[in-house]
Amino acid sequence: MGNRFVFLGPPGAGKGTQAALVSEQLGIPAIATGGIFRQAISEGSRMGRQIAQFVNSGILVPDKLTNAIVVDRLEEKDCRKGFILDGYPRSSAQAKALDTVLQKSRRPLDRVLYFQVEPVVVVERMSKRRICAQCGQTYNLTSQPPKQEGRCDRCGGALIMRSDDKPEAIRKRLDVYEETTSPLLDYYRDKDLLTVVNASLSVSEVSKQVQAACAGQHARA
């Protein structure tokens, strides 16, 4: 069993928290497209400038560009022992493109974890989420609070609640996510790579499921 994983799940499912835990345990990077995008934009690279145009216009970054920047990231040295892709791919088309690249380098995915969570749990979690307006660091007022109320531990920036973290916006995002992700789950299920994690439980209980799945002790989904 290798260490190449994809963590999927709706906003608020806790996959980022679990990705960080597994990253630390296994010594492999947790990679989220949002983080890659921000880094590319800040570096002012050619792809970064292209991404900025879409992000600043409120338009989804096209698959071709997203795939290219993810592939570039996976070629960096810290990914040699493995990686966790957090929230990518987002569609069957992206999944197929990723598979093609990984097969060429003889580094196929080992497991895909889907963090399944009840909508009421997501609403409760995300209503407590705060984002640093300056550096984008994420906090949860209950499970991951900042050391100083209202201020980012990393840069001291002000913590804000995003408009799409409000209950009515969250429910709409969940509906959209479920509709668009269903074919992706079927794709990985057909490849016998999918494990469904009950992400409505506590962080520690979810972590036990994740560790078992990453160690190969998974139940087929």
Residue pairs with C-beta under 8 A, 6 or more apart in sequence:
1 110
1 111
1 214
1 215
1 216
2 82
2 107
2 110
3 26
3 28
3 81
3 82
3 83
3 110
3 214
4 82
4 83
4 102
4 107
4 108
4 109
4 110
5 22
5 82
5 83
5 84
5 85
5 109
5 110
5 111
5 112
5 113
5 214
6 84
6 85
6 88
6 89
6 109
6 111
6 112
6 113
6 188
7 15
7 18
7 19
7 84
7 85
7 86
7 87
7 112
7 113
7 115
8 15
8 87
8 112
8 113
8 114
8 115
8 181
8 184
8 185
9 15
9 87
9 114
9 115
9 116
9 117
9 197
9 199
10 115
10 117
10 122
10 173
10 174
10 177
10 178
10 181
11 122
11 126
11 170
11 173
11 174
11 177
12 117
12 121
12 122
12 123
12 125
12 126
12 129
12 170
13 115
13 116
13 117
13 122
13 199
14 115
14 117
14 125
14 199
14 203
14 206
15 86
15 87
15 113
15 115
15 199
16 30
16 32
16 86
16 87
16 138
17 143
17 144
17 203
18 115
18 203
18 206
18 207
18 210
19 30
19 32
19 84
19 86
20 30
21 207
21 210
22 28
22 30
22 84
22 210
22 211
22 214
23 29
23 30
23 84
25 211
26 81
26 82
26 214
27 81
28 78
28 79
28 81
28 82
28 83
28 84
29 78
29 79
29 83
29 84
30 83
30 84
30 86
31 70
31 73
31 74
31 79
31 83
31 84
31 85
31 86
31 88
32 86
32 87
32 88
33 61
33 66
33 69
33 70
33 87
33 88
34 87
34 136
36 69
36 70
36 73
37 51
37 55
37 61
37 69
38 136
39 48
40 47
40 48
40 51
40 69
41 48
41 49
41 51
41 52
41 55
42 48
47 65
47 68
47 69
47 72
50 65
51 61
51 65
51 69
54 60
54 61
54 62
54 65
55 61
63 91
63 93
63 94
63 97
66 88
66 94
67 94
67 97
67 98
67 101
70 85
70 88
70 98
71 98
71 101
73 79
74 83
74 101
74 102
82 110
85 98
88 94
88 98
89 95
89 97
89 98
89 184
90 180
90 181
90 184
91 180
91 183
91 184
92 183
92 184
92 187
95 184
95 187
95 188
96 187
98 109
99 108
99 109
102 108
102 109
109 193
110 193
111 193
111 195
111 213
111 214
111 216
111 218
112 188
112 193
112 194
112 195
113 194
113 195
113 196
113 197
113 210
113 213
113 214
114 185
114 188
114 194
114 195
114 196
114 197
114 221
115 197
115 199
115 206
116 196
116 197
116 198
116 199
116 200
117 199
117 200
118 200
119 171
119 174
121 199
121 200
122 170
122 174
123 167
123 170
123 171
125 140
126 165
126 170
127 165
127 166
127 167
127 170
128 140
128 141
128 142
129 138
129 139
129 140
129 141
129 161
129 162
129 165
130 138
130 139
130 140
130 141
130 146
130 159
130 160
130 161
131 137
131 138
131 139
131 159
131 160
131 161
131 162
132 138
132 139
132 152
132 154
132 155
132 157
132 158
132 159
132 160
133 157
133 158
133 159
133 160
134 152
134 155
134 156
134 157
134 158
135 152
135 154
135 155
135 157
137 152
137 153
137 154
137 155
138 144
139 145
139 146
139 152
139 159
143 203
146 152
146 153
146 159
147 153
150 158
150 159
151 157
151 158
151 159
152 158
152 159
163 169
164 170
164 173
185 194
185 221
188 194
189 221
192 220
194 220
194 221
195 213
195 218
195 219
195 220
195 221
196 221
197 206
197 209
197 210
197 213
198 206
198 209
199 206
201 209
212 218
